[in-house]
Amino acid sequence: MMPYFVKKTHPSARTAHPHQSAGAILPKRIYFAPYQLAVMMAAWRRACVLCHQSLSVRGLICQACQASIPTQLPPVSVALNEAGGALRIFALSYYQHPMNALITQFKDHERIDALVALVALIRTLPKPLHCTADNTVIVPVPTTMSRMRERGFNPVLILAKYLAVHWGIPLWQGVLRQDGERHQRGLDRQARLQNPSADFYLAAPVPTRQVIIFDDVVTTGATLAAMAELIKGVQPQVRLLGICLAHGTAEFGLHTR
Ligand SMILES: [Zn+2]
């Protein structure tokens, strides 16, 4: 009889990884994310998480809802400082209905039904080519302790965990954020552009040669660019890619520089 679950070799169990720096330990691959039971329950109910129509096949979202949300957007490029080149950012969708509402409901009100819908959409994201658990980590845009105290949870980290489970790529939280910075929401575009790097620092060297920087919403790309510049400044050989749930709108996309 075939086993239902094939036991996979844990990446960190292997020795002498060619891309690991001395002493660095590749983060553990994760198989479960917070609220995973809610996601499993929603799949078991067989009703679309957006329109609540019943589904004929196992899943979270119906084909009509799926088709109404633009995905597979062309990537945008954000210029990096000095020799950094540019960071390519892929967005799951545009920051417009229903993405904006789902993100707000989850981030600001910890609505689990909104998270389940976002997870359904995250599962449509194709895995970038040549990214494996051995050569890539997902780095979520970090939050500060004061913001954690204010919110009580870290929505970007939770969403990043679902992406990590979906792609089978480990999460790495070695980029940290200085406390005491101004909240970017509420600042205008000019102020955001003038308020980039310096807020981030590396707690350890990046353990892989490729990094996927993840955020929920990208407006100017300044936050992802600042993290990319930090990593490139320390380890110029690391290849970087940005992934976000939403950017701009269909009419007003992110400006490519
Ligand atoms: Zn639906």
Residues whose N, C-alpha, C, O or C-beta is under 5 A from the ligand:
A	BS01	ZN	C48 L50 C51 H52 C62 C65
